Amino acid sequence: MYPSPANEISSHSRDYTHDGVTVAVTIIRGTEPDRWRLEVMSREGQLTEWSDDFATDQEALEEFLDVLQTEGIQTFL
């Protein structure tokens, strides 16, 4: 998903590589404060979006890292 001009992209947004697999992690704040969205896109185009928002971009990053640790990068493929 591409953010609209009103959205802010977190500095935590970047490509992450684990076990030789790379995914693009995008953390976006919309027009409402304290509403960060988390999206993960595989190189193959598989998009994973969280249905819940996060209070901070750091919380969104921690959620991604927790899923990466507990379920592995393959969950995003």
C-alpha positions, 0 to 999 in steps of 0.5 A: 500500500502506498501512503497518501500525502497526509500519512507519515512513514515511520523511520522503522520502515525498511527491508528486513532480511531473516534466514535469507528472505527479505520482506518490506516492513512499512509502518504508517501513521494516518491523519489520526494521532496514535494510530500506526498501521503495520504492513509487510510485503514479501518480494513475491507480492504477498501483503500482510496487514494487521487489522489493529492499529498501534499507539506508537511506531515502536509498538508496531515494530515490536509486533513485527519482530515478535511475529518474526521470532515466534512464527518465522519469516515464512509466515509472510510468504 
